[in-house]
Amino acid sequence: MRAQPAEKKMLKGISLIAQHKIINLEAGLTHPSDLALSTDHKSLWTVSDKTKAIFKLNLKGELQFSESFFVDAYDLEGVTINSSGDTLYTTNEDNNEVIAIDIKTRKITKKRPLSAMKGFDSIRKFFPEIPDNKGLEGITFKTGSDRIYVIKESQPGLLIELDTDLETIQHARLLNQSNGFTEPDTPQKKLDFSGLSYDPSSDLFWIISDKGRCIFIYDWNKDLVIQTFKLSYKEGTKNKTIRKAEGVAIDRIGRRLYVVSEKDAVLYIFELLH
């Protein structure tokens, strides 16, 4: 029998190796939400509640002022970058809108709510006409494709596949107990989804839960969670978990997992244990 490729093997776990406070009151980076790894794997993008800014950080969480910028959009929730590194996509939870931003010009090139996309009728029942603050949270780009994925927070959790032109909803998957989205210490009705990141080396999605304080590794093709890890670490003799985890970025090449806490404005860096 042929050996399974290394990147396809199950991970043994994750281990915290560093944490960095990233709050910057002057810049407005107070409640970081979501993370995206740059195409060269040397920096991270994030957004923050109640601002119009797109922030760029180095891998130690230090703000890169000259490469951060403002856009004509407010209260952004998620962020991702395409394979060529020239376009950022972000989400707005209030109106379930997806926004495309040209990095070079720092201008919005397109924005469209899910309700204006073809195929919305297939998921309309999951989005109340009066927003319930349970809408779009994270977003990720699927490397090597023309697809982006957005995640609905809860009631119910939903992973939605879109084309990069923001014209069409291609597919959607419910995230529930039947396909492995469950956490023993969290009631099923309270489990939420606050961010996601696509790993091209394994063709898997890493989906984070704020209330579950865990991360799910999900296979879209099998519609199945294949592993779950608690977002926990030791501090002295105490066991701790990340509070209000709102963003995740996976770097399997560098064997790193980046997680950001909205509540504490801390960037956590984990090593992937093979």
C-alpha positions, 0 to 999 in steps of 0.5 A: 500500500502506498504511503499517504502524503505527509500533508494528508496525514492526521495531525498529532496536535497543536502547541502554542509557541508564541502570543503577541498583543496586537491592540493599537488604539491610535490605528483603531485596531482594538477588536481584530476579526479574522486573519488571512496569510499573505501569498508570500507567507510573511505577513497577515491581514486582519480587520477590526470591528467599528472601523473602515481599515484593513490592517497588515501585520508581520508574523509577530503581530506588529502593525505595518502602518504603510501597508494598512489602509482605509476603505469605504466600508464599515464594520468589516468581519472577515478577510482573505486574499486571492492567489495572485495577491492583488485582491482582498475580499472581506465581509460585512455581517450586518447586510451579509455583503461580500466586498472585493478590494484592489490592494494596489489602488486600495479601492473597492472594485465590487460589493454585493450582498448574498441576496443579490446573487444567483442561487440565493433562493437555495439558502434564503430560508436561513437568512431572516429579512430582519438581520439577527446578527448571526450572518457572515463572519469569516471568508477564505479563498480556495487557492487554484480555483475561482471560488471563495467561501464564506461562513454563516455564524449560526442558526444555522451554521453554513459554509457557502461557496461563491464565484470570485465575481460575486455573481453566483452562489455555487453550493452551500453546506450546513455545519451541524452534528451530522457532519461532525461539527460538535464539541462535548463541552458546548451545547449544540444549539450554542455552537458557532463559527467565527472564521475559516482558512483554506489549506491548499496542501491538503484541500481542507478547511480550518473552521474556528468556533468562538463559543466552542473554543476549538477548531474543526478541520473539515473536508468539503468533498466528504462533507465531514470533520476529520479532526477537532482541536481545542484552542488551549494552552498552558500558562504556568501550571494553568490550562487556558483557552483562547477567549472569543477566537475570531480569526484563523490562518493556516500555514502548513508549509511553515507548520504554523497556525495563527489565531486571533482573539477579538476580546483580548486583541492577541495573536496566538501562534501554534506549531502544527505537530505531525 
